[in-house]
């Protein structure tokens, strides 16, 4: 089975190896969904699949077209059905299986009764006109988060590699679509899906990158976006250079949860106080920088392993990470690591680059990244010199259209959900989105660590409030939910 890929899945694999006038640019002719058999790796119970032809460039609705594939987990309760719930798992990554995944991890039956839950592979990804940058296996293995720059010269060395990747993207067979594979157009695609399904309005649930997509959707289509729930929120400017840098802060915010747990479990030998566990992190990273583990794990890969490990919290997740540390400390082979089932890795990374590089203009000077890394190595020493390192976006052309930013003009229909401690999308970034929306949004802040809250963190306070909003449209005011489990 192909698993839906979020940012979490991608960085785990790497460890182991936006304001326009409402609807102004989306006056495309309404087409119908062509329902087809789901691809073999998406053929899950009760999941239907279909394709939809959409404009490549919504400024030219009668021009060249591209194709997106959607999925549908239909409500089986006509008496309670309210409409459709568009979804996005983050990434940007494939989303066809996400309705099934949501059901499997606990999306309430009441929500499944109320909505046809819709998934979509965003344009340029998966089965939706996939992109390519002709990435080598080694380039694919680097994933989407840059390596930790141990020395200042590492930034310059990595810049040469990222420049090659950018040039490959710009010379590839799909380069002509690259300027149009943006969050702006993906948001327009969502509204095209709504129209093609014959719905007057559509609700939305998105996580991580999907929070920015939801922000753009609510901004561009305020008349047709109904109840918008965005979780594990990127900053108002999305995954741009500063959004990427926030991962350094996210690790610093989240790591104390693990440090406290490890200190309370001295059987792992990582320290008896949180400060000692933190010191062990730097000790292991430094040792692996100098000499890789018996299995070849480097200091860079260790830092990425910890970053991805912080996506999940609780005894089972922390015990797994502690066992990895213990093995590395003793220079022993690592316990088995579950590698996500990632198909079409090349298309995944290429499509993601299309989106994040096309959404906003990234600094083009290597010196800017050298300065950012130097600052964040001190400010956020655990992971800052990775999060601030240079991306291929530095060598992409300027975006074809102005970036879409969240707007405070429109209905008060945005509900944000945010863990207080998140390694990839920290609270500090989420607050910029909350401020940008003004009275249009309210935010539930959850005393929890990890990436993802609604039906993921299992916080009854937050889960009940989100479910109540999706079902009845009654949005809470800004709320803080204490640590608890449902």
Helices and strands as residue ranges (DSSP letters): H 7-16, E 34-36, G 40-42, E 47-55, G 58-60, E 65-73, E 83-88, H 98-105, H 109-114, E 115-121, H 137-141, H 152-171, H 175-178, H 183-196, E 202-207, H 209-220, E 225-231, H 241-263, G 266-268, H 274-290, H 299-309, H 315-329, H 345-359, H 366-379, H 384-387, G 392-395, E 414-421, H 427-437, G 438-440, E 441-449, H 460-472, E 479-481
